[in-house]
Amino acid sequence: MDRLDAMQLFVRVAELGSFAAAAQQIGVARSVVTRQIAGLETHLGIKLMVRSTRRLALTSAGTAYLEKCRVILNLVEAAETGVAEERQTPRGSIRISLPLSYGLKRLAPLLLDFSRRYPEVVLDMDYSDRRINLIEEGIDLAVRVTRQLDAGDVARRIGSSHMMVLAAPAYLSRHGAPRHPAELAHHLCLGYTNAGSATVWQFIVDGQLENFQVRSHLNANNGDVLTEAAAQGLGITCQPDFIAEDFLASGRVVKVLDDFPSPELGIYAMLPSNRHVPHRVRVLMDTLAEQLAQRSATNNSLRSDDNR
């Protein structure tokens, strides 16, 4: 193993905090990783890691070496990428994490088109609403739908989504339509559990963001399920436009409380915070941002035509 390979392996082990996890990620036996790190420590003449009861811990020398390794590896990748970009089309693998509903409805067609355009890029797509650690799981790019990013997130905004309050006509004929968000407390609501509290919904009232307590009798971590429940007359739900649009088009649900918007959701491309962004990943980000912007412009134009 050459010096750069040893540095890359050390960084991977340090970030994952485990010889076994690093071995599994790169597809070798744990003993191979242990032996290579031991050889690196012998070469350097210092102890880089110590084992605790639960995970590996870096020594002070290991922490300093880790930061220097990251700088060196990023410079090497940036230099190689810069040369390659001038003569190569994107190639290599991209592990991408995608939210389930938005990923299937909006991103899957774009990713399949990207794969046709760039056949030398291998896309490994993971569709899940689970929040993940990009570094620990070896993800190159994640798309996240959220109102607010966490501190330290490395992200590029590539789109947006609007929330809608939805109910079936049959439900409204039985229970009446709420005319103000405060009236939701007297209705059966369907709560989304992946966005904080399922029983507190936010609306903008007179220009101010306000929280409203709702009575949620059916909860799920998937918006399609909740919108289907609403379409069957089980209650009122608040869902993003990319989930609502098909149900609205079929007439199975209608919008309520349209005069009280919910905060906009941002669509973000999330990147690991510890590495140079490869050319293939930047091309994919640019493609998604461009295609989503074109879709948004088309939808805005259609809405303008409808309002004439």
VENKA-V838767 format. One record per pair of residues at least 12 apart in sequence whose ideal C-beta (glycine too) atoms are under 8 Angstrom apart, sorted by the first residue. I is the first residue (numbers start at 1). J is the second residue. Records with the same first field share a line. If there is no record, write none. Layout:
# VENKA-V838767
I = J, J
This chain:
# VENKA-V838767
1 = 36, 39
4 = 72, 73, 76
6 = 36, 39, 40, 43
7 = 69, 72, 73
8 = 73
9 = 22, 26, 33, 36, 37, 40
10 = 37, 40, 48, 65, 66, 69
11 = 66, 69, 70, 73
12 = 25, 26
13 = 33, 37, 49, 56
14 = 49, 56, 58, 62, 66
15 = 135, 136, 274
16 = 136
17 = 55, 56
18 = 55, 56
19 = 33, 34, 37, 56
21 = 136
25 = 138
37 = 49
44 = 65
46 = 59, 61, 62, 65
47 = 59, 61, 62
48 = 61, 62, 65
49 = 62
70 = 274, 275
73 = 275
74 = 275, 276
77 = 275, 276, 278
78 = 276
81 = 276, 278, 279
84 = 279
85 = 279
88 = 279
89 = 118, 120
90 = 118, 120, 121, 279, 280, 283, 284
91 = 118, 120, 121, 280
92 = 120, 121, 122, 278, 280
93 = 121, 122, 123, 124, 140
94 = 121, 122, 123, 124, 140, 141, 280, 281, 284
95 = 124, 126, 138, 139, 140, 141
96 = 111, 123, 124, 125, 126, 139, 140, 141, 142, 143, 284
97 = 126, 128, 132, 134, 137, 139, 141, 142, 143
98 = 125, 126, 127, 128, 142, 143
99 = 127, 128, 129, 143, 144, 145
100 = 127, 128, 129, 222
101 = 129, 222, 223, 224, 240, 242, 243
102 = 143, 145, 161, 240, 242, 267
103 = 125, 127, 143
104 = 127
105 = 242, 243
106 = 242, 292, 295
107 = 143, 288
110 = 287, 288, 291, 292
111 = 123, 125
113 = 291
114 = 284, 287, 288
117 = 287
118 = 280, 283
121 = 280, 284
126 = 139
129 = 194, 221, 222
134 = 270, 271, 272, 273
135 = 272, 273, 274
139 = 272
140 = 271, 272, 278, 281
141 = 269, 270, 271, 281, 284, 285
142 = 269, 270
143 = 158, 267, 268, 269, 270, 288
144 = 267, 268, 270
145 = 161, 240, 265, 266, 267, 268
146 = 265, 266, 268
147 = 195, 263, 264, 265, 266
149 = 266, 268
152 = 273
153 = 268, 270, 273
154 = 270, 271, 272, 273
155 = 268, 269, 270, 271
156 = 268, 269, 271, 285, 289
157 = 266, 267, 268
158 = 267, 268, 269, 285, 288, 289, 292
159 = 266, 267, 289, 292, 293, 296
160 = 264, 265, 266, 267, 296
161 = 240, 241, 242, 264, 265, 266, 267
162 = 240, 241, 261, 262, 264, 265
163 = 238, 239, 240, 241, 261, 262, 263, 264, 265
164 = 238, 239, 240, 241, 244, 248, 255, 262
165 = 236, 237, 238, 255, 256, 257, 258, 262
166 = 227, 230, 236, 237, 238, 239, 244, 247, 248, 253, 254, 255, 256
167 = 230, 235, 236, 237, 253, 254, 256
168 = 230, 231, 232, 233, 252, 253, 254
169 = 251, 253, 254
170 = 233
171 = 188, 230, 233, 234, 235, 236
172 = 254, 256
174 = 233
175 = 187, 188
177 = 256
178 = 236, 256, 257
179 = 257
180 = 257, 260
181 = 201, 203, 205, 210, 212, 257, 260
182 = 212
184 = 201, 212, 214, 215, 236, 257
185 = 212, 213, 214, 215
186 = 215
187 = 214, 215, 235, 236
188 = 215, 217, 218, 234, 235, 236
189 = 201, 214, 215, 216, 217, 235, 236, 237
190 = 216, 217, 218, 219, 220, 226, 229, 230, 234, 235, 236, 237
191 = 214, 216, 218, 219, 220, 226, 237
192 = 219, 220, 221, 223, 226, 237, 238, 239
193 = 219, 220, 221
194 = 221
198 = 216, 219
199 = 213, 214, 215, 216
200 = 212, 213, 214
201 = 214, 238, 262
202 = 262, 263
203 = 257, 260, 261, 262
204 = 260, 261, 262, 263
205 = 260
209 = 263
217 = 235
218 = 234, 235
223 = 237, 239, 240, 243
224 = 243
226 = 239
227 = 239, 243, 244, 247, 253
228 = 247
230 = 247, 253
231 = 247, 252, 253
236 = 256
238 = 262
240 = 265
267 = 292
269 = 285, 288, 289
